[in-house]
Amino acid sequence: MNPTLGLLHPYPFQRLAALTAGLTPPALTRINMAIGEPRHSAPALVTTELTGALDGLSTYPSTRGTDALRAAIAGWLARRFGLPDGALDPQRHVLPTSGSREAIYSVVQARVDRRAERPVVVMPNPFYQIYEGAALLAGAEPYYVNTDAAQGFRMDVGAIPRSILERTQVVLTCSPGNPTGQVMGRAEYGELLDLAHRYGFLIAADECYSEIYFDEDAPPEGLLAAALAHGVRDFAHCVAIHSLSKRSNVPGLRFGFLAGEAGFMAGLLTLRTYLGSAPSQLAQTAAVAALADEAHVRDNRRQYREKFADVIAILGDVLPASRPAGGFYLWLPTPIDDEAFVAGLYATQNVLALPGSYLSRPHGGRDPGAGYIRLALVGPRAECQEGARRLRTYVASLTRNHNGTSIAY
Ligand SMILES: Cc1ncc(COP(=O)(O)O)c(C=O)c1O
């Protein structure tokens, strides 16, 4: 076997299954707030398009994507991020992928040069676990940048030691962030772009949550627009990674896309030709329709807005929570150890949450995910409300168990 497979950490949901395996929850309906799988309905325009595209089953999909798809991707990115006409060339700058998960994996494999001495891939900490796996499988060393509440969960790239930057080949960013919901602004991208140009690394911006935000007038910034505003030519050192999974509630469609530096995209296309992971012809056809419509995306945001308002109001002062800048997670500090908290919540309320420490690694003597849980507000509104009520009851019982005195956290 490839020995690097042995370096991969168990997936967070495997760890959660092990944590809860010996516990018997009460006879209440299970509420799973651990998994970030979008559960609003898929838009009818996508399902209709898919049904009409069934003859696509008899063709191998094009790795580059159809002309219509590449034009739809470039057009959507230009509209959404306000890119000037012609800045993105559908022929040179964009590619479709089978979701953003494999896109992240492919980008890291295409960029890391194993001949370099101890290549590094930088990522926020906590993080989406594929970042670390992609780095390890590419033969690179992951470098974790802790993101803390005290800094608004910002990834402080200015604090990365020079000795690390000199070996860095890829910096992964996640905005809106999973799990913290933090959104990067233009100045933060600017700082990172300066470093990318100085040290020659690629910025791979995971923007799969870019369409889940709460102020219709203030959509999150993206890497491509920030790069142009910063005077970067032809998206040098940049690739932005997108997905329809969250935007259009179609995680099962497996459709994502990438846009960035033309030279890098050409290399990535070569890798992807061998990888054979192009989205099916059906998915490509449905994606063209999904990208042309924003009404279902606005409605999706409305549903998340309502659920965040409900849950935050229910948790109230028992478990103080504030709405994140984007994404569909609540990242909540826990009054006791996060694993013990999640086990107790399951054992007494049949609610599943994810311990924060399953999404992070100890770095610099601390574990920035420890003492947090991640709650995904993906289920129906009533289910999220009920989950929040049970969470409140559980936290109140913990507080009572401490001799009736409330515990500060
Ligand atoms: C931060 C982040 N990136 C990427 C993905 C992958 O999503 P998909 O492959 O469905 O596009 C996820 C999924 O949960 C995620 O949370």
The ligand as an SDF file (V2000), in Angstrom:
LIG
                    3D

 16 16  0  0  0  0  0  0  0  0999 V2000
  -15.2740   23.7830    3.5930 C   0  0  0  0  0  0  0  0  0  0  0  0
  -15.8030   22.7570    2.6530 C   0  0  0  0  0  0  0  0  0  0  0  0
  -15.2180   22.6600    1.4510 N   0  0  0  0  0  0  0  0  0  0  0  0
  -15.6490   21.7630    0.5500 C   0  0  0  0  0  0  0  0  0  0  0  0
  -16.7020   20.9020    0.8280 C   0  0  0  0  0  0  0  0  0  0  0  0
  -17.0990   19.8910   -0.2000 C   0  0  0  0  0  0  0  0  0  0  0  0
  -18.3840   20.0650   -0.7170 O   0  0  0  0  0  0  0  0  0  0  0  0
  -18.7910   19.5300   -2.1340 P   0  0  0  0  0  0  0  0  0  0  0  0
  -17.7740   18.5050   -2.5470 O   0  0  0  0  0  0  0  0  0  0  0  0
  -20.1410   18.9550   -1.9710 O   0  0  0  0  0  0  0  0  0  0  0  0
  -18.7620   20.6880   -3.0720 O   0  0  0  0  0  0  0  0  0  0  0  0
  -17.3470   20.9770    2.0640 C   0  0  0  0  0  0  0  0  0  0  0  0
  -18.4620   20.0620    2.3830 C   0  0  0  0  0  0  0  0  0  0  0  0
  -19.0220   20.0170    3.4280 O   0  0  0  0  0  0  0  0  0  0  0  0
  -16.8900   21.9380    2.9990 C   0  0  0  0  0  0  0  0  0  0  0  0
  -17.4630   22.0710    4.2010 O   0  0  0  0  0  0  0  0  0  0  0  0
  1  2  1  0
  2  3  1  0
  2 15  2  0
  3  4  2  0
  4  5  1  0
  5  6  1  0
  5 12  2  0
  6  7  1  0
  7  8  1  0
  8  9  2  0
  8 10  1  0
  8 11  1  0
 12 13  1  0
 12 15  1  0
 13 14  2  0
 15 16  1  0
M  END
$$$$
